[in-house]
Amino acid sequence: MEKRVLFRSTWLPWVLIMPQLLIIGIFFFWPAAQAVLQSFQIEDAFGMSTEWVGLENFRNLLGDPTYLNSFLRTAFFSVLVAGVGIVTSLGLAIFADRIVRAAMLYKTLLIVPYAVAPVIAGVLWVFMFSPSIGVVAHYLGELGYNWNHIMNEGQAMALVVLASVWKQISYNFLFFLAGLQSIPKSLIEAASIDGAGPWRRFWNIQLPLLSPTTFFLLVINIVYAFFDTFGIIDAATAGGPGQSTSILVYKVYQDGFKSLDLGSSAAQSVILMLIVVVLTVVQFRYVEKKVQY
């Protein structure tokens, strides 16, 4: 029989969850409420005086060409990070699932990047691709390709995309590997007996059964590209050259902490939060229909 725990007291469950509610309220809802309030105000750099301006901060942003360009830049960046990261991780998980010898070593090496802080990941990739001392830049030069992400906007975007994908690849790999190992081997063996090759077994059996995992990672990677790549961009390119790698979350930092335009920065953070919420809802509303549980 199923055993259930019944709380005879109505206040005990609230006491048990109160620490978590306090943490969420203090570190999430309170800052979010402050950002919404500041988005309707103009403050001086020292926060000594404020003026209520209503929607003026939002109107200025929507009329700013550099801010509108950051939308396209962020969309392009997030699609690349999520798409390349998921596809690459799935391929590595498939190889790891088939390896027999030294499988633990192979899996451990693939998990290592997840332990690296985003700032450190950005610094590592900058050293490898440095035009003057970078190993990768040196060999690219020998192949006739001049690499200089400090001056070239396309190369700068490629650098932060590669660093961001490398940082997140371990997280995706773990979930894909767990999903592959949870698929009954009898299904794969039955398909092999029926004459299905490796590609057909993957496309018709493994990939559909991995759709819940893929959908989960799609949501996680979109959120990661919008928020958690800030440290990588700041360490690798600082949003440059020009504004070529300044995505929405980095522009919030530039306007708020460097330009000290607190009202505009708060308005940008509100817009960014709404964008992520809308994207998540759309994914759950439409993409999840194609998921086979």
Number of C-alpha atoms within 10 A of each C-alpha: 3 3 5 6 5 6 9 8 8 8 9 11 11 11 11 10 10 12 11 11 12 12 11 12 13 12 10 11 13 12 12 17 12 11 19 18 16 24 27 21 20 21 19 13 13 8 10 7 9 13 12 14 13 14 12 17 21 19 11 13 17 12 10 11 10 13 19 13 15 20 15 13 18 18 16 13 22 22 16 19 26 25 16 17 26 23 15 15 25 23 14 21 25 17 14 19 16 9 13 8 8 9 13 12 10 14 20 11 10 20 18 13 17 16 11 13 12 23 16 15 23 26 19 18 21 23 16 15 24 18 19 12 12 17 14 16 21 19 14 15 13 10 9 9 11 13 21 16 23 16 12 14 17 13 17 25 22 15 22 28 25 17 23 29 24 21 24 25 27 24 22 28 26 17 19 24 21 14 19 20 13 11 14 10 11 9 13 17 13 12 17 14 10 9 11 15 11 11 10 14 18 16 11 12 15 19 17 16 19 23 17 17 19 21 17 15 21 21 17 15 25 22 18 18 24 22 17 16 26 26 19 26 28 20 19 27 23 18 21 19 18 13 18 19 28 28 27 25 21 22 22 21 21 17 17 19 13 11 12 17 18 26 28 25 25 27 26 26 22 19 17 18 15 12 13 16 13 12 14 17 13 12 16 14 10 10 13 15 9 11 15 10 10
